Structure formats: structure tokens, C-alpha cells
Amino acid sequence: MTDGYSINAGSASSEASTQPPRIARAQEGVRRKGSRALVASAIIVLVLLVAAGGWLAHRAQQVRSHLESSMSLLPDLQEAVVARDTGRAKAVSAELTEHTNAARAAGTDPVWKAAGILPFVGQNFSAVSEVTASADDIVNRAIAPMVDKIAALDWDALTPVEGRIDTAPLAEIAPTLSAAATTVDLSYGRLNGIDRSALLPQIAGPIQDAVERLDDVRGPLNDSSRAGQLLPAMLGADSPRNYLVLVQNSAEVRATGGISGALAVLTVEDGRISLTDQGSAGELGRFNPPLDVDPEQEKIYSNRMATFMQSVNLTPDFPTAASTAQRMWQDRHPDSRIDGVIALDPVVLANILWATGPVELGTFGDATIGSLLSETQLPTSLDSTNVVPTLLSDVYAQIKEPALQDAYFAAVAGKVFGALTNSQGDGTQLIEALVTSADQGRLYLWSASSEEQELLGQTDLAGAALGPAVGGAAFGVYFNDGTGAKMDYYVRRTVQLVKSCVGDGYSQYTVRISLANTAPADAATSLPEYVTGAGVFGIDPGRVRTNTVSYGPAQSVLQRARINGTDTPIGSFLHGNRPVGILTTELGPGETTTLEMDFSKVVQETEPVLDVTPTVQDPADVILPAEGLQSCD
């Protein structure tokens, strides 16, 4: 039986056909309305997507335009700052701020940020947001505040005037420099943390460029920040400071530059600099028993580094050399307190004289030296072109007595310090000369204050062989004279890193060093005995013995060594977690040699850094471009 319609209706059409007409019409109407609503919704979504796409495209054009305008303004800003055109610098800074503000607004608006969650492409929108935010932070929190401070800065106050440097401007600008350095560091970290492999090339490329530029800037900016924190106190703003100055003689090479034959003490109080004492390493004599020093370094460099002032810098670790020199001076001068140690070489004096102009030597205020000089052909005026050969060569031919040679050396340094502190020459050039000297590794600074030394330890001025400034694939090549003479004036050197991949997943580096003795063939008889050493230490006159020290990166392994391509035994040590190798060579006039030391198991993937003893040569002629810097993945 049925109740009027079939239970087994096999299709919608058969079911509909059995429904009453009014119900069927109602259901059809609902279906049509639903379809119209669905179509309308789809149209609305499509319109919104098109609109959002158009808006995003508009915003993208704004971001690109404003960032490109910002980049184009940076050279103008740099030019204005260097020229000290404060009005132009502030105007460019204001324009720069407008562009980065607009770029940030475009790259962080709600629609743009929402696009960051889209599949496949969202990370590109998020990356651009980070770029615009970072650019705006750098301009508003670093560049603009620094421009304002620089505009108000009395540049002349940064150089000595009548023997005094005004420390107030330095103290005033220090917080701005610190804030700027922090901002750049944070922005670098934020951009460097972006996974660029997941981005479109058009976005990944500029971000990589930005990361590299920030990396280039943050080092000098951090150094400037530390200088702002350190200099007021170190210039005696709070209390007087005494600094022992080691004038390193590159003619007898040591790891940090040269033997510290001439010594001076500079006293600084409220920015006023005065030369308060002078002496020579020879006057201090032998320390017996030797002073206590780091046993690890003493094992490498012998207890000579703790016995003679002339040998404190057999180690390339300047904090060790400086603290030892401080204790030696204070031991011989019990009433003297040394608050820090400065080391420099004759090339630094030449750089200073480039800025100050020549100095007239006169009689040095010492009748003995004045009488002595009247009997020589040494120049009566020193400038940037003649000070190095005069101090490292000519003085030994003209003055036979070693004690008088040291006195002359110290007296010349005193004259140059006088020109430096009495505002002789252009202040900007003077700052440039000191920066150049530091960049060449010829200028070192150590502080007896642990807080100050902690900041210095993060800079190249510290000259540390270990610590925070020595990270990554760090290599070092240092030279120590073994002749006991002044023959290193005639030695020419080159140093090069060669990278290779040995198949164990690590990198291997070969440190390649060339040495050449360019002394005249008749050096044994034509050069003064004090220069050749006269065979006193077992080296025939005219020959040069050199101990070449090579440091590898932390945790690497000193593998093997060669001299002129032939395997040779090598002295192998550890300094901290860095391997150290030492090879000794001896060269006659006209002879050359090539040393190679292999360091394996190098885990650091950063670009290698090479530190080399500063010599009479230009560092650009010594450090050759590295070879084989391919990845070993």
C-alpha cells in the first residue's frame, strides 16, 4: 500500500514531480536566491582581491620610490657632514626622514601586513615591512640625532689647543653615539635574521645589500660609541692620568711592531697633555727574577718577555705586553703611577707630521744632544718624508753610542708630541692621521682600569690575540728579530692566505709568507756594527735571523709546515684555544725564502681576517689578496 507517493523515488526530479506545485515553486525560488547570493559574494570577493592587489601595488610603488630616494640622499648627507656644512646636512637629514617615514607607512599599513599571511608570497611582504621599519629606525634614531649633534659640535675642540683637548663635547655626544650604535646593531640583527632563501630575488638582493652595508657601518659606529664613552675619562676629565708611551723601533722587529727602545710618560689632566718624563728601555736594565707573566705565553716566547723592557712585546698580545711594561716602569720608578700604555712606531710619527707639518729639532733643550747633533749630518728638521729613514737607519750611521741613539729617538718623539699638543697643523688632518695609524695596526692602547679595558678589548686598538675582537676565521702572522740588531729595516715581507677544501667537511688554510733581505751585498762592512749586530749573538754580520709566528683560528689544528716547498719541523704551541706555529729562518743579503704553515679543521665559515706585524712597509704591500675563498660545503 501507499499513501499517495512512492517511497522509492529514485531522483530529485521524480520527487519534485510528485510534490505539490506551490512547494516546488517555493524551493526553486530559494535555490535561485541562493545562487544569486553566491554569485554576488564571489563578485564582492573578487572585487576586494582586485582592489587589495591594486592597493598593494600602489603601496609597493610608494615603498620603492621612497627607499630609492632615501638611498640617493645618503651621498649628499655624507658630503655635507664631511664638509661641515651643517645647514645642508640638517636639510638633507630632514628630507631623508620624510622619505623613510613614508616608506614605513606604506610598508606597514593594515592591508600590507595582512598580505604577510598569504601562502607562497606572504614572506615577501613581511620582509619589506622589516626593511621599511629598519630604515626608518636608523634615520630617526641614529642619523638624524647624530646630524643634530654634529651640527652643534665644535670640531676644533676635538684637537689640542695650547696643549688641551676640551672633553665636554665628547661627553655630550657620547649618549647619541651609543644610541645610534645600538639602533644599527638591532636593525642589522633584524634584517640578517630574515630567511632570504625564501624570498623573491628582487627582494632578497636588496636586503642582502642592506645587511652588508649595515655590517660595514656598525663596526666603526660601535668604535665611535666606545670612544665617546672612554675618551673623557682617559683624557683626565675626572682625575689626572699618566700614560707610558712605547716608541717601537721597526728596525728591530717585535710582534707588535718593534723593540720598545725609547720611552716617554704623558700626563693628561682635564684634557691638558704634557710630556712629564722620558727614558730608554736600556736604562731599566734586566729584571731578575723575571716578572710573573702568563705561563702559556712565557712557554712560547721565553722569559725574556718578563726580563727586558725591549722584549715585552715578543708576544702579539698587547694587553700582556702593556701590563708587563707598566709593572717594569713602576718597579724602577716607585713614585710613578701608570694608568695606561700607548704603543706607536715611526710611521705613526710620520702620519702625525703629515698633519702638523715639519718640526724644527733645535737642541732638544739638552746641551749634550745639541753638541752631538752639530757633529752629524742628521736633518735639523723632520717631516713626514724623512722621519722614518732618519730614525730607523740614518741615526745609526751618524751616532755610534746606543744610549745616545735612544736619547735622540726619545727627543724626536718629544718634539712630535709637542707639535701634536700645541695645535700645530690642521685638526681634521690630525684626526685622519691617527685613524690611519690605527687602521694600519701601528697604534695600540691599554688601560689599567678593568672597565675601560673591557671596552677597549672590543676594538682593534687593544691589539689582543684573544678575546671578543678576535672572532671568526682569525689568522695572525708576527715577526720577532733573532739577530739582536737593526737589520729589519732591510727586510721585505709578504703574507697571504690560501684556502683549500680537503674533503672532511672543514676548510684548510695555508699561511704563505715570503721574506727577503734587501741589504747591500757588502752589508757586513758597509753598515754600522750596531745595525748588523757584529756577530755578537752568533749571526754573521749582514745576515738576518727571524722568528716567524703564525696563529690559526680557535679550535683549528696546526697541520704541517714547509720552507721553500720542503717539509720542515715546526715549533707547535697553544695560546688559549688558538694553535701557534713558529719557524726560524736566516737570510744573507739578496736572499729570499718562502714559509708555509697549514691550519686544518677550520670550522669558522666567515671571511678570514689576517693580522700582521706592522713594519716599515705599507700594509697594502705586505698583505696580499687571499686565494681560494670558495665554500667547502
QUIRA-V620526 format. One record per residue. N is the residue number from 1. RES is the residue in three letters. PSI is psi in degrees with one decimal (NA if undefined). Layout:
n:N res:RES psi:PSI
n:N res:RES psi:PSI
This chain:
n:1 res:MET psi:156.1
n:2 res:THR psi:165.9
n:3 res:ASP psi:28.2
n:4 res:GLY psi:-18.9
n:5 res:TYR psi:155.0
n:6 res:SER psi:132.4
n:7 res:ILE psi:-30.3
n:8 res:ASN psi:44.2
n:9 res:ALA psi:122.7
n:10 res:GLY psi:-6.2
n:11 res:SER psi:166.2
n:12 res:ALA psi:-36.5
n:13 res:SER psi:-39.9
n:14 res:SER psi:-32.4
n:15 res:GLU psi:-43.2
n:16 res:ALA psi:-34.7
n:17 res:SER psi:-19.6
n:18 res:THR psi:-10.5
n:19 res:GLN psi:158.2
n:20 res:PRO psi:145.4
n:21 res:PRO psi:-39.1
n:22 res:ARG psi:-41.0
n:23 res:ILE psi:-42.0
n:24 res:ALA psi:-44.1
n:25 res:ARG psi:-37.7
n:26 res:ALA psi:-43.4
n:27 res:GLN psi:-39.2
n:28 res:GLU psi:-38.7
n:29 res:GLY psi:-40.4
n:30 res:VAL psi:-42.6
n:31 res:ARG psi:-41.7
n:32 res:ARG psi:-41.1
n:33 res:LYS psi:-41.0
n:34 res:GLY psi:-41.4
n:35 res:SER psi:-42.7
n:36 res:ARG psi:-38.3
n:37 res:ALA psi:-40.9
n:38 res:LEU psi:-43.5
n:39 res:VAL psi:-42.6
n:40 res:ALA psi:-42.0
n:41 res:SER psi:-44.0
n:42 res:ALA psi:-42.7
n:43 res:ILE psi:-42.3
n:44 res:ILE psi:-45.5
n:45 res:VAL psi:-45.0
n:46 res:LEU psi:-43.4
n:47 res:VAL psi:-43.0
n:48 res:LEU psi:-41.6
n:49 res:LEU psi:-44.0
n:50 res:VAL psi:-42.3
n:51 res:ALA psi:-44.2
n:52 res:ALA psi:-41.2
n:53 res:GLY psi:-42.7
n:54 res:GLY psi:-40.5
n:55 res:TRP psi:-43.2
n:56 res:LEU psi:-39.5
n:57 res:ALA psi:-40.9
n:58 res:HIS psi:-44.8
n:59 res:ARG psi:-39.7
n:60 res:ALA psi:-41.6
n:61 res:GLN psi:-38.9
n:62 res:GLN psi:-45.7
n:63 res:VAL psi:-50.5
n:64 res:ARG psi:-46.8
n:65 res:SER psi:-46.6
n:66 res:HIS psi:-38.0
n:67 res:LEU psi:-39.8
n:68 res:GLU psi:-38.7
n:69 res:SER psi:-38.6
n:70 res:SER psi:-46.9
n:71 res:MET psi:-38.5
n:72 res:SER psi:-21.2
n:73 res:LEU psi:-19.4
n:74 res:LEU psi:-44.3
n:75 res:PRO psi:-37.1
n:76 res:ASP psi:-41.6
n:77 res:LEU psi:-45.0
n:78 res:GLN psi:-43.5
n:79 res:GLU psi:-41.8
n:80 res:ALA psi:-39.9
n:81 res:VAL psi:-46.0
n:82 res:VAL psi:-38.5
n:83 res:ALA psi:-2.7
n:84 res:ARG psi:30.9
n:85 res:ASP psi:84.9
n:86 res:THR psi:-36.5
n:87 res:GLY psi:-46.9
n:88 res:ARG psi:-40.4
n:89 res:ALA psi:-43.5
n:90 res:LYS psi:-36.5
n:91 res:ALA psi:-43.8
n:92 res:VAL psi:-38.9
n:93 res:SER psi:-41.4
n:94 res:ALA psi:-41.6
n:95 res:GLU psi:-39.9
n:96 res:LEU psi:-41.8
n:97 res:THR psi:-41.9
n:98 res:GLU psi:-44.2
n:99 res:HIS psi:-43.8
n:100 res:THR psi:-32.9
n:101 res:ASN psi:-43.7
n:102 res:ALA psi:-39.5
n:103 res:ALA psi:-39.8
n:104 res:ARG psi:-40.4
n:105 res:ALA psi:-39.4
n:106 res:ALA psi:-38.1
n:107 res:GLY psi:-0.2
n:108 res:THR psi:15.5
n:109 res:ASP psi:164.8
n:110 res:PRO psi:-41.4
n:111 res:VAL psi:-43.7
n:112 res:TRP psi:-43.4
n:113 res:LYS psi:-36.4
n:114 res:ALA psi:-32.4
n:115 res:ALA psi:-16.5
n:116 res:GLY psi:-14.4
n:117 res:ILE psi:-0.4
n:118 res:LEU psi:141.1
n:119 res:PRO psi:149.5
n:120 res:PHE psi:-42.3
n:121 res:VAL psi:-9.6
n:122 res:GLY psi:-35.8
n:123 res:GLN psi:-26.8
n:124 res:ASN psi:-41.6
n:125 res:PHE psi:-42.3
n:126 res:SER psi:-39.4
n:127 res:ALA psi:-42.4
n:128 res:VAL psi:-37.5
n:129 res:SER psi:-42.9
n:130 res:GLU psi:-40.5
n:131 res:VAL psi:-47.6
n:132 res:THR psi:-38.8
n:133 res:ALA psi:-42.7
n:134 res:SER psi:-43.9
n:135 res:ALA psi:-42.3
n:136 res:ASP psi:-39.7
n:137 res:ASP psi:-44.5
n:138 res:ILE psi:-42.6
n:139 res:VAL psi:-46.5
n:140 res:ASN psi:-30.1
n:141 res:ARG psi:-10.0
n:142 res:ALA psi:-63.1
n:143 res:ILE psi:-53.1
n:144 res:ALA psi:-46.9
n:145 res:PRO psi:-38.2
n:146 res:MET psi:-39.2
n:147 res:VAL psi:-41.6
n:148 res:ASP psi:-43.0
n:149 res:LYS psi:-41.8
n:150 res:ILE psi:-36.8
n:151 res:ALA psi:-32.9
n:152 res:ALA psi:-3.5
n:153 res:LEU psi:136.7
n:154 res:ASP psi:98.4
n:155 res:TRP psi:-36.6
n:156 res:ASP psi:-24.6
n:157 res:ALA psi:-17.1
n:158 res:LEU psi:-9.4
n:159 res:THR psi:153.1
n:160 res:PRO psi:136.2
n:161 res:VAL psi:115.2
n:162 res:GLU psi:43.5
n:163 res:GLY psi:8.3
n:164 res:ARG psi:138.4
n:165 res:ILE psi:126.5
n:166 res:ASP psi:115.5
n:167 res:THR psi:-13.5
n:168 res:ALA psi:-46.8
n:169 res:PRO psi:-34.9
n:170 res:LEU psi:-44.3
n:171 res:ALA psi:-33.7
n:172 res:GLU psi:-36.0
n:173 res:ILE psi:-14.0
n:174 res:ALA psi:-48.0
n:175 res:PRO psi:-35.3
n:176 res:THR psi:-42.9
n:177 res:LEU psi:-40.9
n:178 res:SER psi:-44.4
n:179 res:ALA psi:-40.3
n:180 res:ALA psi:-42.7
n:181 res:ALA psi:-41.0
n:182 res:THR psi:-42.2
n:183 res:THR psi:-46.3
n:184 res:VAL psi:-40.8
n:185 res:ASP psi:-45.5
n:186 res:LEU psi:-41.8
n:187 res:SER psi:-39.2
n:188 res:TYR psi:-46.0
n:189 res:GLY psi:-38.0
n:190 res:ARG psi:-45.6
n:191 res:LEU psi:-36.8
n:192 res:ASN psi:-20.4
n:193 res:GLY psi:-6.2
n:194 res:ILE psi:132.9
n:195 res:ASP psi:95.1
n:196 res:ARG psi:-17.0
n:197 res:SER psi:-19.9
n:198 res:ALA psi:4.2
n:199 res:LEU psi:159.5
n:200 res:LEU psi:145.0
n:201 res:PRO psi:-34.9
n:202 res:GLN psi:-21.2
n:203 res:ILE psi:-40.0
n:204 res:ALA psi:-39.9
n:205 res:GLY psi:-54.0
n:206 res:PRO psi:-34.0
n:207 res:ILE psi:-41.6
n:208 res:GLN psi:-42.5
n:209 res:ASP psi:-42.4
n:210 res:ALA psi:-41.8
n:211 res:VAL psi:-44.2
n:212 res:GLU psi:-40.1
n:213 res:ARG psi:-41.8
n:214 res:LEU psi:-36.8
n:215 res:ASP psi:-37.8
n:216 res:ASP psi:-35.5
n:217 res:VAL psi:-36.6
n:218 res:ARG psi:-28.9
n:219 res:GLY psi:-58.6
n:220 res:PRO psi:-35.6
n:221 res:LEU psi:-40.6
n:222 res:ASN psi:-38.7
n:223 res:ASP psi:-41.7
n:224 res:SER psi:-39.0
n:225 res:SER psi:-45.4
n:226 res:ARG psi:-39.5
n:227 res:ALA psi:-41.5
n:228 res:GLY psi:-34.3
n:229 res:GLN psi:-34.8
n:230 res:LEU psi:-42.4
n:231 res:LEU psi:-44.5
n:232 res:PRO psi:-48.4
n:233 res:ALA psi:-40.6
n:234 res:MET psi:-19.3
n:235 res:LEU psi:16.0
n:236 res:GLY psi:26.1
n:237 res:ALA psi:-32.4
n:238 res:ASP psi:-36.8
n:239 res:SER psi:159.9
n:240 res:PRO psi:147.2
n:241 res:ARG psi:144.3
n:242 res:ASN psi:128.2
n:243 res:TYR psi:126.8
n:244 res:LEU psi:126.4
n:245 res:VAL psi:122.3
n:246 res:LEU psi:112.8
n:247 res:VAL psi:103.3
n:248 res:GLN psi:131.9
n:249 res:ASN psi:105.5
n:250 res:SER psi:-10.3
n:251 res:ALA psi:-21.3
n:252 res:GLU psi:94.4
n:253 res:VAL psi:144.3
n:254 res:ARG psi:165.6
n:255 res:ALA psi:-37.8
n:256 res:THR psi:1.1
n:257 res:GLY psi:-56.7
n:258 res:GLY psi:170.1
n:259 res:ILE psi:136.4
n:260 res:SER psi:76.2
n:261 res:GLY psi:-44.4
n:262 res:ALA psi:137.6
n:263 res:LEU psi:150.2
n:264 res:ALA psi:157.1
n:265 res:VAL psi:123.3
n:266 res:LEU psi:131.6
n:267 res:THR psi:130.8
n:268 res:VAL psi:126.5
n:269 res:GLU psi:120.4
n:270 res:ASP psi:42.1
n:271 res:GLY psi:-8.8
n:272 res:ARG psi:126.1
n:273 res:ILE psi:132.1
n:274 res:SER psi:146.5
n:275 res:LEU psi:111.2
n:276 res:THR psi:-13.1
n:277 res:ASP psi:152.1
n:278 res:GLN psi:158.5
n:279 res:GLY psi:-169.7
n:280 res:SER psi:157.8
n:281 res:ALA psi:-34.1
n:282 res:GLY psi:-33.7
n:283 res:GLU psi:-26.3
n:284 res:LEU psi:-24.9
n:285 res:GLY psi:-164.9
n:286 res:ARG psi:139.7
n:287 res:PHE psi:112.4
n:288 res:ASN psi:111.7
n:289 res:PRO psi:161.3
n:290 res:PRO psi:155.1
n:291 res:LEU psi:158.1
n:292 res:ASP psi:126.5
n:293 res:VAL psi:174.7
n:294 res:ASP psi:118.5
n:295 res:PRO psi:-34.3
n:296 res:GLU psi:-43.7
n:297 res:GLN psi:-35.3
n:298 res:GLU psi:-35.5
n:299 res:LYS psi:-36.6
n:300 res:ILE psi:-44.4
n:301 res:TYR psi:1.6
n:302 res:SER psi:168.3
n:303 res:ASN psi:3.5
n:304 res:ARG psi:-32.2
n:305 res:MET psi:-16.1
n:306 res:ALA psi:7.1
n:307 res:THR psi:-34.1
n:308 res:PHE psi:136.2
n:309 res:MET psi:-34.6
n:310 res:GLN psi:-16.8
n:311 res:SER psi:9.7
n:312 res:VAL psi:-26.4
n:313 res:ASN psi:30.0
n:314 res:LEU psi:-31.0
n:315 res:THR psi:142.5
n:316 res:PRO psi:-5.8
n:317 res:ASP psi:98.2
n:318 res:PHE psi:-36.6
n:319 res:PRO psi:-38.7
n:320 res:THR psi:-47.2
n:321 res:ALA psi:-42.6
n:322 res:ALA psi:-45.0
n:323 res:SER psi:-33.1
n:324 res:THR psi:-43.1
n:325 res:ALA psi:-40.3
n:326 res:GLN psi:-46.8
n:327 res:ARG psi:-35.3
n:328 res:MET psi:-46.3
n:329 res:TRP psi:-47.1
n:330 res:GLN psi:-31.7
n:331 res:ASP psi:-40.4
n:332 res:ARG psi:-16.3
n:333 res:HIS psi:75.9
n:334 res:PRO psi:-25.6
n:335 res:ASP psi:0.0
n:336 res:SER psi:133.5
n:337 res:ARG psi:122.5
n:338 res:ILE psi:120.1
n:339 res:ASP psi:-12.0
n:340 res:GLY psi:167.2
n:341 res:VAL psi:135.1
n:342 res:ILE psi:137.4
n:343 res:ALA psi:139.1
n:344 res:LEU psi:168.0
n:345 res:ASP psi:176.1
n:346 res:PRO psi:-26.6
n:347 res:VAL psi:-33.5
n:348 res:VAL psi:-42.6
n:349 res:LEU psi:-39.5
n:350 res:ALA psi:-41.6
n:351 res:ASN psi:-39.7
n:352 res:ILE psi:-43.0
n:353 res:LEU psi:-26.6
n:354 res:TRP psi:-36.0
n:355 res:ALA psi:-39.7
n:356 res:THR psi:-21.3
n:357 res:GLY psi:176.9
n:358 res:PRO psi:156.0
n:359 res:VAL psi:137.3
n:360 res:GLU psi:129.9
n:361 res:LEU psi:-36.4
n:362 res:GLY psi:-138.9
n:363 res:THR psi:3.0
n:364 res:PHE psi:8.6
n:365 res:GLY psi:14.3
n:366 res:ASP psi:114.5
n:367 res:ALA psi:-36.0
n:368 res:THR psi:-47.5
n:369 res:ILE psi:-40.1
n:370 res:GLY psi:-44.0
n:371 res:SER psi:-39.9
n:372 res:LEU psi:-45.8
n:373 res:LEU psi:-29.7
n:374 res:SER psi:-18.5
n:375 res:GLU psi:4.8
n:376 res:THR psi:174.9
n:377 res:GLN psi:19.5
n:378 res:LEU psi:148.4
n:379 res:PRO psi:146.8
n:380 res:THR psi:-9.2
n:381 res:SER psi:135.4
n:382 res:LEU psi:139.8
n:383 res:ASP psi:-173.0
n:384 res:SER psi:-17.9
n:385 res:THR psi:-24.6
n:386 res:ASN psi:-7.4
n:387 res:VAL psi:-37.6
n:388 res:VAL psi:-52.8
n:389 res:PRO psi:-31.0
n:390 res:THR psi:-47.3
n:391 res:LEU psi:-29.5
n:392 res:LEU psi:-8.4
n:393 res:SER psi:-60.0
n:394 res:ASP psi:-37.4
n:395 res:VAL psi:-31.5
n:396 res:TYR psi:-26.9
n:397 res:ALA psi:-26.6
n:398 res:GLN psi:-29.0
n:399 res:ILE psi:119.1
n:400 res:LYS psi:-29.4
n:401 res:GLU psi:119.0
n:402 res:PRO psi:-39.4
n:403 res:ALA psi:-36.7
n:404 res:LEU psi:-31.9
n:405 res:GLN psi:-46.1
n:406 res:ASP psi:-39.7
n:407 res:ALA psi:-41.5
n:408 res:TYR psi:-45.1
n:409 res:PHE psi:-48.6
n:410 res:ALA psi:-38.9
n:411 res:ALA psi:-41.1
n:412 res:VAL psi:-44.6
n:413 res:ALA psi:-40.6
n:414 res:GLY psi:-40.5
n:415 res:LYS psi:-40.8
n:416 res:VAL psi:-39.9
n:417 res:PHE psi:-37.2
n:418 res:GLY psi:-44.6
n:419 res:ALA psi:-36.9
n:420 res:LEU psi:-44.8
n:421 res:THR psi:-13.3
n:422 res:ASN psi:26.4
n:423 res:SER psi:37.0
n:424 res:GLN psi:124.9
n:425 res:GLY psi:-173.8
n:426 res:ASP psi:130.2
n:427 res:GLY psi:-39.9
n:428 res:THR psi:-42.1
n:429 res:GLN psi:-33.7
n:430 res:LEU psi:-44.7
n:431 res:ILE psi:-42.2
n:432 res:GLU psi:-39.0
n:433 res:ALA psi:-41.3
n:434 res:LEU psi:-39.0
n:435 res:VAL psi:-42.4
n:436 res:THR psi:-42.7
n:437 res:SER psi:-41.6
n:438 res:ALA psi:-41.7
n:439 res:ASP psi:-31.9
n:440 res:GLN psi:0.9
n:441 res:GLY psi:25.7
n:442 res:ARG psi:-3.9
n:443 res:LEU psi:122.9
n:444 res:TYR psi:153.6
n:445 res:LEU psi:134.3
n:446 res:TRP psi:142.3
n:447 res:SER psi:138.9
n:448 res:ALA psi:-14.4
n:449 res:SER psi:123.6
n:450 res:SER psi:-35.5
n:451 res:GLU psi:-43.7
n:452 res:GLU psi:-40.2
n:453 res:GLN psi:-30.8
n:454 res:GLU psi:-40.0
n:455 res:LEU psi:-43.7
n:456 res:LEU psi:-34.8
n:457 res:GLY psi:-14.0
n:458 res:GLN psi:5.6
n:459 res:THR psi:164.6
n:460 res:ASP psi:-21.8
n:461 res:LEU psi:-24.8
n:462 res:ALA psi:-28.8
n:463 res:GLY psi:37.1
n:464 res:ALA psi:142.4
n:465 res:ALA psi:-16.6
n:466 res:LEU psi:166.8
n:467 res:GLY psi:-173.2
n:468 res:PRO psi:-26.1
n:469 res:ALA psi:-6.4
n:470 res:VAL psi:80.4
n:471 res:GLY psi:173.3
n:472 res:GLY psi:-154.9
n:473 res:ALA psi:75.0
n:474 res:ALA psi:126.0
n:475 res:PHE psi:153.9
n:476 res:GLY psi:140.2
n:477 res:VAL psi:121.8
n:478 res:TYR psi:150.1
n:479 res:PHE psi:136.0
n:480 res:ASN psi:128.9
n:481 res:ASP psi:136.9
n:482 res:GLY psi:8.8
n:483 res:THR psi:-29.9
n:484 res:GLY psi:38.3
n:485 res:ALA psi:-162.8
n:486 res:LYS psi:39.1
n:487 res:MET psi:-10.5
n:488 res:ASP psi:-11.5
n:489 res:TYR psi:-24.9
n:490 res:TYR psi:0.2
n:491 res:VAL psi:132.2
n:492 res:ARG psi:140.1
n:493 res:ARG psi:151.3
n:494 res:THR psi:152.5
n:495 res:VAL psi:136.7
n:496 res:GLN psi:143.9
n:497 res:LEU psi:135.0
n:498 res:VAL psi:118.8
n:499 res:LYS psi:143.6
n:500 res:SER psi:157.9
n:501 res:CYS psi:124.2
n:502 res:VAL psi:6.5
n:503 res:GLY psi:4.1
n:504 res:ASP psi:11.4
n:505 res:GLY psi:-5.9
n:506 res:TYR psi:166.7
n:507 res:SER psi:154.3
n:508 res:GLN psi:137.8
n:509 res:TYR psi:139.1
n:510 res:THR psi:126.4
n:511 res:VAL psi:115.5
n:512 res:ARG psi:123.7
n:513 res:ILE psi:131.0
n:514 res:SER psi:141.4
n:515 res:LEU psi:138.8
n:516 res:ALA psi:132.1
n:517 res:ASN psi:107.9
n:518 res:THR psi:13.8
n:519 res:ALA psi:153.8
n:520 res:PRO psi:153.4
n:521 res:ALA psi:-32.2
n:522 res:ASP psi:29.0
n:523 res:ALA psi:-33.8
n:524 res:ALA psi:-29.7
n:525 res:THR psi:-25.7
n:526 res:SER psi:-23.7
n:527 res:LEU psi:150.7
n:528 res:PRO psi:149.6
n:529 res:GLU psi:-32.9
n:530 res:TYR psi:-27.6
n:531 res:VAL psi:-44.2
n:532 res:THR psi:-20.8
n:533 res:GLY psi:-12.1
n:534 res:ALA psi:22.7
n:535 res:GLY psi:10.4
n:536 res:VAL psi:-36.3
n:537 res:PHE psi:22.7
n:538 res:GLY psi:6.9
n:539 res:ILE psi:123.8
n:540 res:ASP psi:139.4
n:541 res:PRO psi:136.5
n:542 res:GLY psi:-19.4
n:543 res:ARG psi:157.2
n:544 res:VAL psi:123.6
n:545 res:ARG psi:132.7
n:546 res:THR psi:133.5
n:547 res:ASN psi:111.2
n:548 res:THR psi:122.8
n:549 res:VAL psi:130.5
n:550 res:SER psi:130.6
n:551 res:TYR psi:137.3
n:552 res:GLY psi:174.8
n:553 res:PRO psi:161.4
n:554 res:ALA psi:136.7
n:555 res:GLN psi:-0.6
n:556 res:SER psi:176.5
n:557 res:VAL psi:128.2
n:558 res:LEU psi:111.1
n:559 res:GLN psi:-55.3
n:560 res:ARG psi:172.4
n:561 res:ALA psi:153.9
n:562 res:ARG psi:147.7
n:563 res:ILE psi:119.6
n:564 res:ASN psi:40.2
n:565 res:GLY psi:-5.2
n:566 res:THR psi:130.5
n:567 res:ASP psi:141.1
n:568 res:THR psi:148.1
n:569 res:PRO psi:152.7
n:570 res:ILE psi:141.2
n:571 res:GLY psi:122.6
n:572 res:SER psi:130.3
n:573 res:PHE psi:175.3
n:574 res:LEU psi:134.9
n:575 res:HIS psi:105.4
n:576 res:GLY psi:-127.5
n:577 res:ASN psi:21.5
n:578 res:ARG psi:131.0
n:579 res:PRO psi:144.8
n:580 res:VAL psi:130.1
n:581 res:GLY psi:144.2
n:582 res:ILE psi:129.2
n:583 res:LEU psi:141.0
n:584 res:THR psi:130.8
n:585 res:THR psi:159.9
n:586 res:GLU psi:127.8
n:587 res:LEU psi:136.9
n:588 res:GLY psi:170.1
n:589 res:PRO psi:131.2
n:590 res:GLY psi:-5.1
n:591 res:GLU psi:151.3
n:592 res:THR psi:160.5
n:593 res:THR psi:155.5
n:594 res:THR psi:126.3
n:595 res:LEU psi:144.3
n:596 res:GLU psi:132.1
n:597 res:MET psi:128.1
n:598 res:ASP psi:130.5
n:599 res:PHE psi:118.4
n:600 res:SER psi:177.8
n:601 res:LYS psi:36.5
n:602 res:VAL psi:112.5
n:603 res:VAL psi:-19.9
n:604 res:GLN psi:133.8
n:605 res:GLU psi:0.2
n:606 res:THR psi:161.9
n:607 res:GLU psi:133.7
n:608 res:PRO psi:148.7
n:609 res:VAL psi:134.7
n:610 res:LEU psi:120.4
n:611 res:ASP psi:131.7
n:612 res:VAL psi:142.4
n:613 res:THR psi:127.8
n:614 res:PRO psi:135.0
n:615 res:THR psi:-167.2
n:616 res:VAL psi:-16.3
n:617 res:GLN psi:158.0
n:618 res:ASP psi:131.3
n:619 res:PRO psi:-29.5
n:620 res:ALA psi:-24.9
n:621 res:ASP psi:-16.7
n:622 res:VAL psi:-51.4
n:623 res:ILE psi:110.3
n:624 res:LEU psi:156.1
n:625 res:PRO psi:140.6
n:626 res:ALA psi:154.4
n:627 res:GLU psi:150.6
n:628 res:GLY psi:33.2
n:629 res:LEU psi:45.2
n:630 res:GLN psi:162.8
n:631 res:SER psi:144.9
n:632 res:CYS psi:18.4
n:633 res:ASP psi:NA
